Amino acid sequence: MSHLSKLSLQSNRIVDIGTGLLALTSLTELYLSENGIERISGLHTLVNLHTLDLSINRISELDGLETLTELREFWVRWLVLSSCSRC
């Protein structure tokens, strides 16, 4: 699965990203909208990511995205943010 380029995990009741995505360094698109994610973690190795959808989650801080320098589309609608290091 290390060559996986697109992954859609929308509406799966995910609350923690954890370390499950760390090895998927070839991902270019990741869709995690409509879950219960509260904090961004475990995305720092996804350096080829072009599209990231975190919309409709419980995230309050957009931190930990500094290594995602290839990110072109970043969807975060319907979040209540208190901090954003990349905004």
C-alpha positions in Angstrom: 0.0 0.0 0.0 3.0 2.3 0.0 2.1 3.3 -3.6 -1.4 4.4 -2.8 -2.1 7.9 -4.2 -5.7 8.6 -3.2 -7.5 7.7 0.0 -11.0 8.6 1.0 -12.0 7.9 4.6 -15.0 10.3 4.7 -17.8 9.7 7.1 -16.2 6.8 9.0 -16.4 8.0 12.6 -12.7 8.4 12.9 -11.7 10.4 16.0 -7.9 10.0 15.9 -5.6 9.9 12.9 -2.8 8.3 14.9 0.1 6.7 13.1 -1.9 4.7 10.6 -1.1 6.9 7.6 2.7 7.4 8.3 3.8 4.9 5.7 1.6 6.2 2.9 4.2 8.6 1.7 3.0 8.4 -1.9 -0.5 9.8 -1.1 -1.4 12.9 -3.1 -5.1 13.1 -2.1 -6.5 12.5 1.4 -10.2 13.0 2.2 -11.0 12.8 6.0 -14.1 15.0 6.1 -17.2 14.3 8.2 -15.5 12.4 11.0 -14.9 13.3 14.6 -11.2 14.1 14.4 -10.2 16.5 17.1 -6.5 17.0 16.5 -4.2 16.8 13.5 -1.4 14.3 13.9 0.3 11.6 11.9 0.3 13.6 8.6 3.9 15.0 8.7 5.3 12.2 6.5 2.7 12.8 3.7 5.0 15.2 1.9 3.5 14.5 -1.6 0.0 15.5 -0.5 -1.6 17.9 -3.0 -5.2 17.7 -1.6 -6.3 17.4 2.0 -9.9 17.6 3.1 -10.5 17.9 6.9 -13.9 19.6 6.7 -16.7 18.9 9.2 -14.5 17.6 12.0 -13.9 18.7 15.6 -10.5 20.2 14.9 -9.8 23.4 16.8 -6.1 23.9 15.8 -4.5 23.6 12.4 -1.0 22.8 13.5 1.4 20.1 12.3 1.0 20.8 8.6 4.4 22.6 8.0 5.9 19.6 6.2 3.1 19.5 3.6 4.8 21.9 1.2 3.1 20.4 -1.9 -0.4 21.1 -0.6 -2.5 22.9 -3.2 -6.1 22.2 -2.0 -6.8 22.4 1.7 -10.5 22.1 2.7 -11.4 23.0 6.2 -15.0 24.2 6.1 -17.1 24.0 9.2 -14.3 24.0 11.8 -14.1 26.2 14.9 -10.4 27.2 14.9 -8.5 28.7 17.8 -5.0 28.4 16.2 -3.6 28.0 12.7 0.1 27.9 12.0 -0.3 27.8 8.2 -3.1 30.2 7.6 
